[in-house]
Amino acid sequence: MIIIGIYDDHNASAALSINGEVVCAIQEERFTKRKNEKGFPKNCVEYIMKQYDLSNENIDIVAMSTIARDDLNNLNYPIDAVFDIDDYIDMMEDYWKPKLAGENYPKDYAKQIFEKKFKGEKSFYTIPDEFYNLDPEELQSKVSEVVVNDIANFIQIDKEKIKFYDHHTCHAMYGYFANPNKKNKTIAITVDAYGDGKNQTVWKIENDKFELVTDSNQCEIARLYRMVTLYLRMKPLEHEFKVMGLAPYAKEKYSKKVADIFDELLQFDGLKIVHKNRPANLYEFLNEKLKYHRFDNIAGGVQLYTEKILNELFLRAFKEIGFKNFVFSGGVAMNVKANKALGDLDFVDDIFVAGSSSDESQSIGACYFANYENNVKNKPLYNLNLGTENIVNEVDEYLQKNNLDKKYNILKADNKYIAKLLSEGEVVARVCGRMEFGSRALGNRSILANPSNPNIIQHINELIKGRDFWMPFAATVLDTYVDKYLVNPKGFESRYMAVAMDTKKEFLHEIKAGTHPYDETIRPQILTKEQNEEYYDLIEEFSKITGIGSLLNTSYNLHGLPVVNDIDDAIHVFENSGLKHLILNHVLISKR
């Protein structure tokens, strides 16, 4: 069975499943060069169709994640891709404030802003303006009809093959079926901002069968974190990571004062997280309640509160269902600090967080859901190297066509030589093999450096990244060095940098640059040879020289742009940064 999974909202993506195996998954941002691109991922779909020679004759299902189609502002306009922080603040004031107060508000707010500020943006879907005046039920029906027609015309496929799948079930299916070490008796928990009328679900999974235990549309952990991000003048739906990275710098006694403010918002009703004294306008609430608290304490407070609520949710799920194995999915599962706290709970035997569990992975979840519905056995993901690839001939032709040998030294990529460069303090970018899916670089579109030199952080930021000074870098750790560096008594899976861990202090100096500079935790990519043999070999060669079985690993991109995709991207970043070395497939390009 051949299934194309599609997600057409925040961080849009497409995936391809053949007989239960996900063989391709790509985010639209990698093609458009706009972070968190939203809307129908036409470039992803075109690539998959061409690469795998697909047509109406051999496609069985086009699986669209998310059933609800009633938010025209977001469906028609790529708000997340183009809005800056000021635009979001204006939207809170001019759109959400009157709407939440029950006053007249501009239903076509995004349309007005885009016509004034972002001219030239065109929606994929042909939704007429009169749809803004439809009641919700009619709007859902008519928009769904337009979506089906437009997709069928674009792909040239029978309309009957286009099916819609529930948002949170897609999250849960992805979290469970992607796990290479899935357990028979598992609790799946999803928490996000909103999708198909829910923002929290709890599932009981036994013998690969899913049973929904409970769901809620009032679990607003993600929305609170998003609003705090904006309150701190960072970009919502993108800079939550910065808030999480800032949190450890706060003192707990001050963070707790902020967390106590949030205690008024939510409470438990059994397994459901529901409203307590939730104000209509959360952003206005924060503006009033947080104005006397310092920025780091606010970050620490929202992180402390998030961990507290999630810990209680997992405890209640364990007590009711009785299973000790968990998978966690949805946007909140991107919070690696919270995932660490969950893994530390005594009753948790195993916790798995699939790679990039936020909405970008909805396309994979839709594939899994469609397979599940049609009794096709889903196969796990052993790595996320699921994207485009620069083949040898294409690289050679590009170098020759652009006369790059006249500008740079070009050598055959040799891991022993590259390891020596890294051991001597050089920073090396690596663009090899298939592009990894998701928000975290896993070696194939990465910047690499010696993790034992803390000064390398400032060096990389000045060369290329421009990250905020408090933000940590991550590290790849070879599986044979896990016991040396990491505190991981339960042996948690961590091939996707999805769970933070404590480090062993006696060897911290060897990996210091790849840890959080304040609390000394690490967000590791634990690498086995089976996952990525060439990358593994490079780190192994580095370890022979230094005795260190790890490399600092951060994504290869210019600040504010998505991770690089193709050869053009790789060279563009190389030429527009202070980087001296680039591994491009089979060659090493070095500036003279």
N, C-alpha and C positions, 0 to 999 in steps of 0.2 A: 504493500500500500504506500502510495506517494502522497505526502501531505506538505503543503506550504503553510507555515504558521506566520501570522502577521499581527503586529501591534502598531497602531497608528496614532498613538498619543505621545506623552512625554518620553523622550529618548526612543523614538520609533525604531523598529527592527523587523527582520524577517528571518525565518529559519526553514530548513528543509529536513523532513524525516522520511527515510526510505525503509520500509518494513521494520519500523520500530526504532531505528537508529538515526539520531540527529547527526547529519553529515555536514551541515553548513548552518551558520548563524552569523549575521552581520547587523551592525547598527547604521542607520541612515546618516548619522553625523559624520561617519568616516568618509562618505562621498561628498556631502555638502560642505564639510569643513566648519560646521557650526555646532558647537557643543549642545547636547541635549536636543537635537533636532526633533521636531514633532510633525505629525501628519502622516499620510500614507507613505510608506517607505519605498517609493517607486524605483529608486536606484538599486536598493537591495533586491527587490523582486526581479528587476531586469537582469541583474547579475546572476541570480540563482537560475532563472529561466534559461539564460544563454549557456551558463556553465554546465548545466545538467541536461540540456536539450529537452526542456519540458514544454508541454503543450496541453491543450484540452484532452487529447487522446490518452495521455498517461498520468495526468494529475487526478487524483481521486477526491481530495478535499482541499479547499482553501479555508484554513481554520483561523477565524478572526477572534482574537482575544478581546473580551469586554463586549457585553451585550448592549448596555445603555448608550444611547446616541442622542442625548438631549441637551448637551452643553455646546451650543453653537459657537460661543466665543473661542473655546479651545479646539473644537473640531475644524473650524474654518481658518484659524490663524495660529502661526507658530510662536505663541507668546513666550514660552520657555526658552526658545532659541534666540530671540532678539531683544526681549525686555532687559533693561538694566535695573539696578536697585531703585533708582528714582522712579522708573516706570511702575514698579511694583508698589511703591509707597503711594504714588498717585492713584493707582487702581484701588488700593485699600480705602482711600478717602473718597474718590469720585464714583466708585461702583459698589464696593462691598458695604461701605458705611450706610448709604441710603437703603440698599437692598435689605440688609440685616435689621434695619430699623423699621421696615415695613413701609418705607416711603417710596415715592416715584424714583426709578433709577433707569439709566440707559441700558436697555437689554442688549443693544448692539454696540456695547462699549468698545470691544476689541476692533470692530469694523471702523468706528470713528477714529481710534488712535492710529490704526494702520494706514488709513487714508491720509492722515495728517503727518505722520512721522515715518512710516515704513512703506512708502509707496513702491509699487512693483511686486509686492508679495502676492502670490496667487495660490489659492486653495486648490488642492487636487479634486475635492468633491464639488459638484455643481449644485450647491444648495441655494435656492432663491431667497431673497431678503424677506419675503412674506412669511417664511417659516418662523421668524422671530415672534410672530403674533399668535402662533398655534398653542393650544393647551398641551401640557406635557405628554399625555397619552397619544394624541394625534401626531405630535412632533416626533416622538420615538418611532412611530410606524412609518411616517413619510421620510424621515431621514434615513432609516434603515433601508428603505426601498431605493433611495438615491445612492447610498453607499454600495449596495449590491450591484446596481446598474453600472456605476462608474468602474468598479473593480472588474466586473465581467467584461466590460469593453476594453479595459486596459490589458488584462491578461488574455483576452479572447477565450473565455471559458464559459461553460454553462452556468447560469445563475444558481441552479439547484446545488452546485458543488460548493457554494459559499455558505459557510455555517458560522454561527457566533457562539462563543464559549465564555462561561462565567469567569470574571476577573480573578476572584480569590481562589477558585478551584484550580485555575491555571497556575497561580503561585504555589499552591500546595502540591500539585502534580509535579511541578518542576523541582521543588525542594526534595521530594521523595524519590522520584524516578531517576534524577540525575546522580544520586548517591551511588558510588561504586561499591560501597560497603553497607547497603541498606539492610535494616534489621526487620525481621518478620513482624514484630509487635512494636509499632511506632506511633507516637503522637506528633501530628503536624500542626503547627501554629503559624498563622499568617497575621501580620499587622502592617497596615499601611495607612496612607492618608484617606483614600476612598477609592472604591471600584465596585460598580454594579450594586450600589446601595449598601455596601458593607465596608468596614475598616478593621475587622477582626474576625477570624474563624479558628475553631479548634476541631481537629479531625482525629478519629480513631482508625488506624490502618492495621489490618491483619490479613495475611496471605494476599497482599497487593490489592485488597478491597478497601475502598474509602467509605467511611461513615461520618457524616457531619454531626458533631456533637452539639455545637452551638455557634452562633454568630452574633455580631453586634454592629450597629451603625453609629455607635456613640463612643467608640474607643479612639480618643483623639490624641494619642501620644505623638503620632507623626505630624499632625496639624500643629500641635503645640510647639514641637521642635522646629517646624518650618517658620512659624510666626516669631519665635525667639531669634531665629537666624536673621529674619528681616529686621526685627527690632534692633539687633546688633549691627545693622547696616551691612549685612552680607546678603548674597543673592539666594533666595529660597529655591529649593529643588536642585541646588548645586553646591552651596557652601555649608551645608549641614556638617560635612566632614571637618570644616574649619572650626566649627563650634565644638565638635567632639575632640579635636586635637588641642583646643584651648582649655578644655575642662580640667585636665590634671593639674594645671598651674594654680587653681583656686584652692584655698584652705577649706577643709570640710565644714568647719563651724559657720563660715560665711555662706557656703553653698547650701547648707541645710536651711538657712533662713529663706533662701530663694525657693528651695524645694517645698518648704512649708506653705508658701503662697500657692503653689500648684496643687497642693493637697486638697484644696477646695473645689477643684475642677471635676475630678473623676472618682468613682467608687466601684466596688464589685457587686454584682448581682449573680451569685453563683460563679460560673465561669465567664460571664459577660462583664466587660468593662463598660460602664454606662456613666451618664452625666450625674454630677452631684449638684454643685452650684455653678454650672457652666454659664457664663455670660453670653449674650447673643453675639457680641463682637469681641472675639478673643484678642485681636490686635489692640483695640482700645483698652482692654483690660490690662494688657502687658504695659502699655504706655503709662498707665496710671500706677500700677503696682510695683513696677521695676525701676522707677525713675530715681530712687535713692540707692540703688545697688550697682556695684562696679561690674564692668563687662566680663571679667574673668569669673567672678562669682556667679553671674547669671548663667554663663556656659556650664560651670560646675553644677549649678542647681538643676538645670534642665536635664543634664546627664544623670545626676543622682536620682532624680525623680523617675526618669525613664527606666533605670535599672531596678528601682524599687517596685514599680508597677509590673514590669516583666517578670521579675523574680516571683512575685505573688501569683501571677497568671500561670506560670509553669508549675508552681507548687500545687495550685488548685487543680490543674489538669492532671497532674500525677496522682493526687489523692482520689479523684473521681474515676479515672480510667485505669490507673494502676501500672501503666507501662513506664519504663525508665529510659527509653530511647526516644530522642526528639529530632525533628527537623524543623527549622525555622526559616520562614520565607516572607517576602514582601519588603517594602522600602525600609522599615525599621530594622530588618535583619542585616542591613548594610552597616549597622553600628557595631563595630568590632569590639568596642569596650563593653557594651552591654552583653554581647555574645560571650565574652570572657566571664563576666559575672554569672551568666546562666550556666556555663560549663563548670563553674566552681561549686554549684549547688550539690549537696551531698547525694541527693536522690537521682541526679542525672548520671546515667552510665555512659550515654553517648549523645552528642549533639552534632548535627551536620547542617552547615549553611552552604548551599550551592553557590557557585561563582556568580557574582553580580545578580543578587536575588531581587533587585528592584525591578521597575517596570520594563526595563530593556529586555529582560528574560521572559517576558510574557509570550513572546512568539514561540519560544521553545516549550513553555508550558502548554500553549495551545496545541502544539504537535502531540505532546504527551497525552493531553486530554482527549484529542480526537482518536488517537490509537487506543486508549483505554475504553472509550465508548464503543469502538469497533472490534474489541477483543484481540487487538494486535499487541504482542508482548513488547513493552518498552525496554529499551536498553540504556544502561547508565552512560554518563559522560566520564571518560577517563582523563580528558583534558579539554581546554576551551580553545584550542587552536583550530577554529572553525571558519575562519574568514578567507580573505583574498591572499594570493601568494605571488611573489615575484620570481618567475622562473629564470634560469640561467641565461637563456638566449635574450630575454627581454632586458636583463641587467646589462649584458654585454653590448647590446645594440644602443641602449640609452647612453652608456659611457662613451661609446664611439661617436655617436651622433652629436653629443654635446662637448666633445673634445676634452673630457674631464681629466684625461691623463696629462694634458698640458698644464693644468692648474694644480693637480694634486699627485701625490705618490699613491700608486695603486699596486697592491700586492695581493697574492692569493691569501685568503683568510686562513690563518693557521692558529689553532687554539693555544698551542704552546707559546707562540710569540705574543698573542693577545693577552694571555695570562700574565706574561712578563710585564707588558705595558701596565696592566692593572696593578700588579704588585709594586710597580715603581710610582704609583700615584696618578697615573693617567685615567681620564674618564673616557669611556668608550660607549658609543651607541650601537645597538644591535637590532637590525631589521632583517630577520631571517625566517624562512618557512612561512606557514600560514599565520595570518594576523589573529591574535587572541580576541575573543569576544568579551565584552564587559568593560567595566570602568577601571580595572586594575591590570597593569602590564605584567606579564608572566614570563618574560624572557625573550619573546620574539619581536616586540616593539618597545624595547627598554633602553634606558640609560644605566650603565653599570659602573661600579666603582668599588674600591677597596673599603670594606665596612669598618676597618680598624682605625681609620683616620677621621675623627669628628670634624676636623677642619674642611673635609671634603664637602660637607653640607653647604657651607657658605660659598664654596667654589662652584658647586653645581648651580646654586641659585643665581650666582652672578653670570655664569656661562649661558644659562638657558631658561631655567624654570621660573625664577621670579616668585617663588612661593612665599607665603607669610612666614615670618621668622620663627614662629612657634610650631610650625607644622613638621611632624616627623616624616622621615623616609621609611621605606620598608626594606625587607631583605629576603633573598632566596637562600634557603638553608638546605644542604644536601641531606637526604634521609639518614645517611651514616653519621651525621653530626648532630642529630636532634638531641640525643641524650647529653651531649656536651654543652649545648647552648640553651635549651628550652626546658621550662618546667611544664611538663605535659604528662602527668601521672596516669591519666585515663586514655592516653594515646589517641587524642582527637585527630580527625582528618583535617588537614589544613593545606590543601594544594592550591587554594584560590585566595589566600590572604584574607580570609573571611572571619577569622577568630583571633583576637589578641591573646598573648600568653606572657607570663613572667619569664624573665631570663635568669640564668644562673650567674650569680655575681662574680664568681671566680674567673669566668671566661668572658665577661661582659666587654672587656676592652677589645676583644677580637671582632665584635660585631656592633660596637657602640653607635656608629653612624647610621645603622639600620634600625635603631630602636627609638622610642620616644625619649627625647632628651631630659624630661623631668621625672617621669615615673618608671623609666627604663623597661617598659613593656615592649613587645615586638609584635608586629603583624606579619607573621612569616608565610612565605610560600615554601612549603616542605616539598622538595623535588625528588622524584624517583627517576631512574634512568628510563623507565618505560614511558613516562610522560613526555620527555623531551630529551632525547639522547645527546644531540649536539650541544645543547645548553648545559646539560649535566657534565659533559666532557670538559667544557670550558672551565666550569667551577672546580672540577677535579684537578685540572692542570694548575689552576690558581692555588689549590690547597697543597699541591706538591711543593710549590715554591715557598708558600707563606705558613703552611700549617693551619690555614683558616678555610673551613668548608662552607663558605658563604660569600655572597656578593650583595652590596647595596643595589637595589633594583627599583627604579622609578620610571614612570611612563615617558616615552619619547615623543615630546610635543612641545611647541612653544606655549607660553603661559596663556591660558584662556581658550586654547584651541583643542580639538579632539586629538587622540592618539593618532600618529601617522598611519596611513593606509598603504599607499603605493610608492613607487620609486620617486616620482615627482615630489611627494610629501617628504620623503626621507632626505633627499638632496636639499630641498628648500629649507628645512630646519637646520641641516648641517651648515648651509651657507649663511644662514641668518642667526647664527649663535656662535658662542665661543668654543664650541666643541672642536677637538682636533682629530678625532678618530671615529669612523663609522664602518661597522661591518654591514655590508649590503649583500646579503645572500652568500656568495662564495668569494667575495673580494673584501679587502680592507682598504678603505680610502682614508688617507691622512693628509692634513694640511701641511704645507712646507714651512 
